[in-house]
């Protein structure tokens, strides 16, 4: 195993943990990597600039990457994603040239289709940090690969090691890499040392887990907000202490949406009629600021931009203000996905149409739209990196469109 520098646990500070996220938010560079689920700081928002939203971008390349929903992660000119090969019954981790689509390496492992109601295939998204790629799969297996050549640095079955209960639809959360540690939401929140892969701490079992955690500052220290079958948990990142728990669940125990940090509050949402709420923390207890049924996110969560939440209330794209009031709604897109790039919504409809519109609470008015992928289901969020937009469907079509050269200086 390769030797790498590790920051001692006692030396971790709020600034160190949050620095990568702050630098991503404040970056003034035109282009930005998208190295993990949710983009450069895990919120579905990027400042990637130097691109034009007002005309469809030409296709640069497309290729098949197998069945599933793993989003692409982009780092230093390379794209990483995962798909299932039905003929061979294997998951394939792909490393592609992000500009040309050329295959640089692959890594495969035996897997099952797991097509319960959704076609099956990969679920979680790789996380790239430095010269390593971290992957977890629907059976609880965890891999760390060399980003350059795909060689295995570490492999473990966390489901066996930590006696985890496999969720009905498989483990879906993506790894979260923070300084010297890797965070995984697998019902139990498991925090591993990034170098030795030994556990730093493990939480109690919060039930079926499908959602990727987020890090935020609370009480002057870094904390994790995570949702699983029993609701929202807030955990001290350094010690694993459970600071708060707020009950919240839908009838199928499917809380798949990533929490959204709103200052020192957390917005959570779920499908199947459960709705959404904004919860704060006061005197050691949770306190609900508001709760309603106006945002039932199912496959993907909301994104926060300039005091407003954008997301899919099942098959209706909506904008809510931070009091929970609906500002507008847009039908006809199916159960799609949305991210924000440099003040614009990038919306991928369920049938595969990419729509780009200003992120405005006034109305949804696309500046451009085009079909980028056909067939299957488009439940994977679009990704933008250095002016290139990547879209994927469930049957494995991955397409790259160029939005860099449309009159941009």
Secondary structure, 3 states (H helix, E strand, C coil): CCCCCCCCHHHCCHHHHHHHHHHHHHCCCCCCCECCCCCCCCCCEECCCCCCCCCCCEEEEEEECCEECCCCEEECCEEEEEEEECCCCEEEEEEEECCCCCEEEEEEEECCCCCCCCCCCECCCCEEECCEEEEECCCCEEEEEECCCCCEEEEEEHHHHCCCCCCCCCCCCCCEEECCEEEEECCEEEEEECCCCCEEEEEEECCCCCCCCEEEEECCEEEEEEEECCEEEEEECCCCCEEEEEECCCCCCCCCCCCEEECCEEEEEECCCCEEEEEEEECCEEEEEEEECCCCCCCCCCEEECCEEEEEECCEEEEEECCCCEEEEECCCCCCEEEEECCEEEEECCCCEEEEEECCCCCCCEEEEEECCCCCCCCCCCEEECCEEEEECCCCEEEEEECCCCCCC
